[in-house]
């Protein structure tokens, strides 16, 4: 397997090992991508927020001052 004169591997063996290494490297990179993606459950939890107003009556109370004075709502 080794060249007796230099103690190195022949070029054919070296090329074969390099191509095998490259194939393993590409396979690991392709299959590793989904693991790096964010899980859908975590995204759903962060996007859901509690509503600021709990009932329509409370919403009407908060909206009434803006309807009475349109200039005040433009300043906010």
Backbone bond lengths (Angstrom), bond angles and torsions (degrees), N, CA, C in turn:
res aa  C-N    CA-C-N  psi(-1)  N-CA   C-N-CA  omega(-1)  CA-C   N-CA-C  phi
1 X - - - 1.448 - - 1.526 110.69 -
2 X 1.302 118.78 -45.41 1.463 121.29 178.03 1.526 109.04 -89.35
3 X 1.326 111.95 148.55 1.458 118.19 175.86 1.524 107.44 -75.33
4 X 1.300 118.06 124.19 1.462 121.32 -174.98 1.523 112.70 -66.52
5 X 1.330 117.41 -31.61 1.460 119.57 -176.59 1.525 111.69 -71.98
6 X 1.332 119.02 -41.49 1.462 121.14 -175.84 1.521 113.58 -106.89
7 X 1.302 118.19 -19.99 1.458 121.11 -178.21 1.519 112.49 80.00
8 X 1.343 117.79 10.10 1.466 122.45 -179.81 1.512 110.79 -101.77
9 X 1.330 115.20 162.51 1.463 120.55 175.26 1.521 109.89 -74.61
10 X 1.338 117.30 145.15 1.467 119.50 176.00 1.529 110.73 -63.19
11 X 1.323 116.36 155.17 1.463 122.40 -176.96 1.522 111.77 -58.71
12 X 1.327 118.19 -38.17 1.472 121.08 -178.98 1.532 110.82 -62.52
13 X 1.309 116.49 -41.84 1.467 120.70 -179.40 1.524 109.36 -68.81
14 X 1.315 116.10 -41.37 1.453 120.23 179.25 1.530 111.21 -63.29
15 X 1.325 117.29 -42.53 1.462 121.32 177.59 1.527 111.24 -63.21
16 X 1.331 116.87 -40.03 1.463 120.58 179.91 1.538 110.64 -64.95
17 X 1.333 116.39 -42.62 1.470 119.76 179.61 1.530 110.65 -66.05
18 X 1.325 116.64 -38.74 1.456 120.94 179.66 1.530 111.27 -66.84
19 X 1.320 117.63 -41.66 1.464 119.75 179.60 1.531 110.81 -68.05
20 X 1.327 117.55 -35.87 1.465 120.65 176.48 1.524 110.02 -65.67
21 X 1.321 116.28 -42.64 1.464 120.64 178.39 1.530 110.52 -61.95
22 X 1.323 116.83 -43.38 1.470 120.44 179.28 1.523 111.28 -63.41
23 X 1.321 117.92 -39.65 1.468 121.03 178.99 1.526 110.52 -64.44
24 X 1.307 117.57 -41.73 1.469 121.49 178.62 1.526 110.15 -66.43
25 X 1.316 116.48 -40.55 1.455 120.74 179.63 1.530 111.73 -63.17
26 X 1.333 116.96 -44.01 1.469 120.88 178.52 1.529 110.41 -65.47
27 X 1.318 117.33 -42.81 1.466 120.52 179.65 1.529 110.97 -62.03
28 X 1.307 117.13 -40.88 1.472 120.50 178.87 1.522 110.98 -66.78
29 X 1.322 116.98 -39.04 1.465 119.86 -179.76 1.520 111.28 -67.60
30 X 1.322 117.05 -39.85 1.470 120.49 -178.05 1.523 111.13 -71.48
31 X 1.305 117.71 -42.91 1.466 119.69 -178.10 1.520 111.99 -78.21
32 X 1.322 118.59 -18.63 1.454 121.26 -179.52 1.512 113.38 -81.44
33 X 1.315 119.17 -15.46 1.457 121.67 -176.74 1.530 113.30 -62.62
34 X 1.330 120.41 -45.14 1.474 118.43 179.34 1.536 112.74 -61.85
35 X 1.298 117.55 -28.71 1.461 119.87 179.33 1.520 111.22 -68.52
36 X 1.314 117.49 -26.27 1.455 121.12 -179.63 1.526 112.63 -83.86
37 X 1.318 117.60 -15.42 1.463 121.01 -178.11 1.530 109.96 -73.09
38 X 1.308 115.70 153.63 1.464 120.55 179.04 1.516 108.97 -76.05
39 X 1.308 116.61 138.17 1.450 120.26 179.72 1.526 110.20 -71.14
40 X 1.335 117.85 143.16 1.466 119.94 -178.53 1.523 113.15 -63.18
41 X 1.312 118.14 -31.33 1.463 120.18 -178.99 1.525 111.01 -64.98
42 X 1.323 117.68 -40.59 1.461 120.21 179.89 1.527 110.60 -66.77
43 X 1.320 117.38 -36.18 1.467 120.44 179.54 1.524 110.68 -68.83
44 X 1.331 116.52 -37.48 1.459 119.61 179.90 1.527 111.40 -65.69
45 X 1.306 117.13 -36.85 1.460 120.15 -177.62 1.525 111.66 -67.99
46 X 1.309 117.31 -37.74 1.456 119.47 -176.98 1.521 111.82 -76.92
47 X 1.331 117.79 -26.66 1.456 119.37 -176.59 1.531 112.33 -83.07
48 X 1.326 117.55 -18.12 1.455 119.74 -179.53 1.528 109.06 -87.75
49 X 1.319 115.65 124.89 1.459 120.36 177.11 1.518 108.91 -123.11
50 X 1.296 115.02 158.85 1.456 119.88 177.68 1.519 108.90 -76.10
51 X 1.313 118.07 140.90 1.463 119.24 177.48 1.523 110.65 -65.30
52 X 1.331 115.97 145.07 1.458 120.28 -178.58 1.523 111.27 -71.76
53 X 1.327 117.00 -28.62 1.461 121.87 -178.59 1.521 107.70 -115.38
54 X 1.336 115.71 132.83 1.452 119.37 -175.00 1.531 113.57 -90.24
55 X 1.342 118.28 -21.22 1.460 119.40 -177.70 1.530 110.19 -145.76
56 X 1.325 117.62 159.03 1.471 120.15 176.98 1.527 112.70 -60.43
57 X 1.317 117.54 -34.93 1.468 120.34 179.39 1.530 110.40 -65.20
58 X 1.305 116.89 -40.84 1.458 120.54 178.24 1.529 110.33 -65.55
59 X 1.322 116.87 -38.74 1.462 121.37 177.10 1.532 110.69 -61.80
60 X 1.320 116.82 -43.24 1.470 120.55 178.69 1.528 111.35 -61.98
61 X 1.341 116.85 -38.97 1.461 120.47 178.35 1.528 111.08 -63.31
62 X 1.328 116.47 -40.16 1.456 119.97 -179.09 1.521 111.81 -73.77
63 X 1.324 117.64 -29.89 1.457 122.10 -176.73 1.530 112.26 -83.20
64 X 1.328 118.23 -25.22 1.465 121.96 -174.93 1.533 113.21 -56.24
65 X 1.302 121.62 -46.58 1.472 119.61 -179.95 1.531 112.40 -61.24
66 X 1.311 118.60 -35.28 1.462 121.17 179.95 1.522 110.78 -70.34
67 X 1.310 116.77 -33.66 1.468 119.59 178.84 1.517 111.06 -74.60
68 X 1.334 117.37 -32.03 1.467 120.94 179.18 1.524 111.42 -70.80
69 X 1.336 117.41 -36.56 1.471 121.50 -176.57 1.538 108.76 -131.06
70 X 1.351 118.15 90.59 1.461 120.15 -177.95 1.528 113.11 -61.64
71 X 1.333 119.09 -29.15 1.451 121.49 179.26 1.516 111.28 -67.18
72 X 1.333 117.49 -32.24 1.466 121.05 178.80 1.514 110.80 -68.59
73 X 1.322 118.16 -36.64 1.460 120.09 -179.71 1.514 110.75 -71.89
74 X 1.358 118.04 -26.81 1.463 120.85 178.90 1.521 110.42 -72.94
75 X 1.309 118.79 -27.30 1.459 121.88 179.71 1.517 111.93 -75.04
76 X 1.315 118.47 -26.33 1.481 122.12 -178.09 1.458 111.55 -79.66
